[in-house]
Every structure is written in C-alpha cells, then in structure tokens.
C-alpha cells in the first residue's frame, strides 16, 4: 500500500501475510489448497500427514503463523498435532477442516484456543477469510 505523506512524499506500507502450514492427507485437496493460498500471495508449507506436520512445526519454530489442519489426518488425527502445538507453539493459529462434524474433544479444544472450523467442501474464499480473521491466540493446553 502507498500512503501520501504530503508535499510529494509517499510512505510504502508492506503487509506481511501469515505463513501457513496446510496439513491434509487427501493429496488432491492438499494441492488445491496450496495453490489457492499461493495465488493470493501466502507463503505456504504443506504436509501430507500428521507426523510430517509435527516435523515441520518442530524444524521451523516461529516460522509458521497458522495451520490449516484436517481433523482426520493420519496417522493419529488432529489431536496429536494439536498436542504438539499446545506444548511447543501455542501462538500458532488453528483452522480445523473436516467433511463431518468435529468430535466433542476437538470442538472443545478448538473453542478453547479460539480457532476456526471449516466444514468440507468449502470455497477458497472461505479459507482465505478464516486465515485473515483468525486471531493469534493459538492453541489451548
């Protein structure tokens, strides 16, 4: 963005988009989600399973701002990833996705962390809106 300062001067404001980890075990959907966010300028890292998502989180501390996490991701579901987030990087924003309603346990953890839930299928614009409005409060322990 460029803002005029008067007398021919301008100030350039650079808005940094959050770096997003997309953890989705459905390969076609993972590719689509990565493409959607990259086209909108988001820096994106992807993981095809929960173990890889945990590895990415541990190898890149403080580099991930938000995670789009499939609730039923293998091998152990979203709960395992949420445990690591709560213990090691609670500041990361969480957006859970699922083709079904969340379990009571996941719903409770998501509510406590002020995260978001997207029911699949969802249009790309809904994902972008969720990332942009998601507060930085992170995961509740």
C-alpha positions in Angstrom: 0.0 0.0 0.0 1.2 3.5 -0.7 0.1 6.4 1.5 0.7 10.0 0.7 2.6 12.0 3.3 2.2 15.4 1.7 4.5 17.6 -0.5 5.1 14.8 -2.9 6.3 12.3 -0.3 4.9 8.8 -0.1 5.1 6.0 2.5 5.1 2.4 1.4 3.5 0.0 3.9 4.4 -3.6 3.5 1.8 -6.1 4.8 3.3 -9.5 5.6 0.9 -12.3 5.1 1.0 -15.2 7.6 3.0 -18.3 6.7 0.5 -21.2 6.6 1.1 -24.9 7.1 -1.5 -26.9 5.3 -1.8 -30.4 6.8 -4.1 -32.5 4.6 -3.8 -36.3 3.8 -6.0 -36.1 0.7 -3.4 -35.3 -1.9 -5.6 -33.7 -4.5 -7.2 -31.4 -1.9 -3.7 -30.6 -0.5 -2.5 -29.4 -3.9 -5.7 -27.3 -4.4 -5.4 -25.6 -1.0 -1.7 -24.9 -1.5 -2.4 -23.4 -5.0 -5.3 -21.2 -3.7 -3.2 -19.7 -1.0 0.0 -19.3 -3.1 -2.0 -17.5 -5.8 -3.1 -15.0 -3.1 0.4 -14.4 -2.0 0.6 -16.5 1.1 3.8 -18.3 1.9 2.7 -22.0 2.3 4.3 -25.2 3.6 2.5 -28.5 3.2 2.3 -31.8 5.0 0.6 -34.9 3.8 0.2 -36.5 7.2 0.2 -35.5 10.9 3.7 -36.8 11.5 5.1 -34.6 8.8 3.1 -31.7 10.1 4.7 -32.2 13.5 8.2 -32.5 12.0 7.6 -29.2 10.1 6.4 -27.5 13.2 9.5 -28.7 15.2 12.0 -27.9 12.5 10.7 -24.4 11.8 10.0 -22.9 15.2 8.4 -19.5 14.9 8.2 -19.6 11.1 4.6 -20.9 10.9 1.8 -18.4 11.8 -1.2 -20.5 11.0 -2.1 -24.2 10.4 -5.0 -25.5 8.2 -5.4 -28.9 9.7 -7.6 -31.8 8.6 -9.3 -33.2 11.7 -9.0 -36.8 10.5 -5.4 -36.6 9.2 -3.4 -39.8 9.5 -1.8 -41.4 11.3 -3.2 -40.2 14.6 -5.7 -37.5 13.8 -5.6 -33.8 14.5 -5.4 -34.4 18.3 -1.7 -35.4 18.1 -0.8 -32.3 16.1 -2.8 -30.1 18.5 -1.0 -31.6 21.5 2.4 -30.6 20.0 1.1 -27.1 19.1 -0.2 -26.6 22.7 3.0 -27.7 24.3 5.6 -26.2 21.9 4.0 -23.5 19.8 0.7 -22.3 21.3 0.8 -19.0 19.4 0.1 -20.7 16.0 -3.4 -20.0 14.7 -5.5 -23.1 14.1 -8.1 -23.8 11.4 -9.5 -27.3 11.5 -11.2 -28.7 8.5 -13.4 -31.8 8.2 -16.0 -33.5 6.0 -18.0 -34.3 9.1 -18.8 -32.6 12.4 -16.0 -32.4 14.9 -15.8 -34.7 17.9 -16.7 -33.2 21.3 -13.0 -33.3 22.3 -11.8 -31.5 19.1 -14.6 -29.0 19.3 -13.7 -28.2 22.9 -10.0 -27.7 22.2 -10.8 -25.6 19.2 -13.2 -23.4 21.2 -10.6 -23.0 24.0 -8.0 -21.9 21.5 -10.3 -19.5 19.7 -9.6 -21.5 16.5 -11.9 -21.8 13.4 -13.7 -24.8 11.9 -14.4 -25.2 8.2 -16.8 -27.9 7.0 -15.7 -29.5 3.7 -16.3 -28.7 1.0 -15.7 -25.0 1.3 -15.0 -22.4 -1.3 -11.5 -20.9 -1.4 -12.7 -17.5 -0.3 -13.9 -19.0 3.0 -10.5 -20.4 3.7 -8.8 -17.0 3.0 -11.4 -15.3 5.2 -10.7 -17.7 8.0 -7.0 -17.1 7.8 -7.4 -13.4 7.7 -9.8 -13.1 10.6 -8.2 -15.8 12.7 -6.7 -14.2 15.9 -3.2 -15.1 17.0 -4.2 -16.6 20.4 -3.1 -20.1 19.5 -3.8 -23.5 20.9 -5.1 -24.0 24.4 -3.3 -26.6 26.5 
